[in-house]
Amino acid sequence: MKPINDRVVVKPAPAEETTRGGIIIPDTAKEKPQRGEVIAVGPGKEGNLMTVQIGDTVLYGKYSGQELQYEGEDYLIMREDDILVVL
């Protein structure tokens, strides 16, 4: 996959299976992960260089991006502006 303009492809981290106390979370109660790894980065928009790089771990907004399933894997496509912080 090769995103265009200021788009970024992120592979979301898996949802938490248990709480810190050891309680198992059912599938219906799991929250969407808000962290993931950058898989692909577009060239930027209007001469602005991208600040994230492939392999970066990022945090993004809860409802950011467009969900995509490609070759059996889940991904998010979002604008670089939707990324809150690089860890």
C-alpha positions in Angstrom: 0.0 0.0 0.0 1.2 3.4 -0.8 -0.8 6.3 0.6 -1.1 9.6 -1.3 -0.6 13.2 -0.1 -0.5 13.5 3.7 -2.1 10.1 4.4 -0.6 7.5 6.8 -1.4 3.8 7.1 -1.5 2.5 10.7 -1.8 -1.0 12.0 -3.7 -0.7 15.2 -2.4 -2.4 18.3 -4.5 -5.4 19.5 -7.3 -4.6 21.9 -6.7 -5.4 25.6 -7.9 -8.9 26.5 -7.7 -8.5 30.3 -7.6 -5.7 32.8 -4.7 -5.0 35.1 -6.5 -6.9 37.8 -6.8 -10.0 35.6 -10.5 -9.7 34.7 -11.2 -11.0 31.1 -12.9 -8.4 28.9 -15.6 -9.8 26.6 -15.5 -8.8 22.9 -18.5 -6.6 23.2 -16.9 -4.4 25.9 -13.5 -4.0 24.3 -12.5 -0.5 23.4 -10.9 0.4 20.0 -7.2 0.8 20.4 -5.8 4.3 20.1 -2.3 3.3 19.4 -0.6 1.6 16.5 2.4 1.3 14.2 2.9 3.3 11.1 3.1 0.9 8.1 3.2 3.4 5.2 3.6 7.2 4.8 2.6 9.4 1.9 4.9 12.0 0.3 3.3 15.0 2.0 1.1 17.8 0.7 2.1 21.0 -1.1 5.8 20.7 -0.3 5.3 19.9 3.5 7.4 17.0 4.6 5.9 14.3 6.7 7.0 14.1 10.4 6.1 10.5 11.0 8.1 7.6 9.6 7.5 4.0 8.9 7.9 2.0 12.1 6.9 4.8 14.5 4.4 4.0 17.3 1.7 6.6 17.4 -1.4 7.6 19.4 -4.4 8.9 17.5 -7.9 10.0 18.3 -10.6 7.5 19.2 -12.6 8.0 16.0 -9.8 8.9 13.6 -9.2 7.3 10.3 -10.9 5.0 7.9 -10.9 1.3 8.7 -9.6 -1.0 6.0 -9.0 -4.8 5.8 -6.3 -5.8 3.4 -5.1 -9.4 3.0 -6.7 -10.4 6.3 -5.2 -7.6 8.4 -6.9 -4.6 9.8 -5.5 -1.1 9.1 -6.4 2.5 9.5 -5.8 5.2 6.8 -5.7 8.7 8.3 -4.3 12.1 7.7 -1.1 13.0 9.5 -3.0 15.7 11.4 -5.1 13.0 13.1 -2.0 11.6 14.8 -1.7 13.1 18.3 1.8 12.0 19.4 4.7 9.8 18.3 5.9 7.6 21.1 
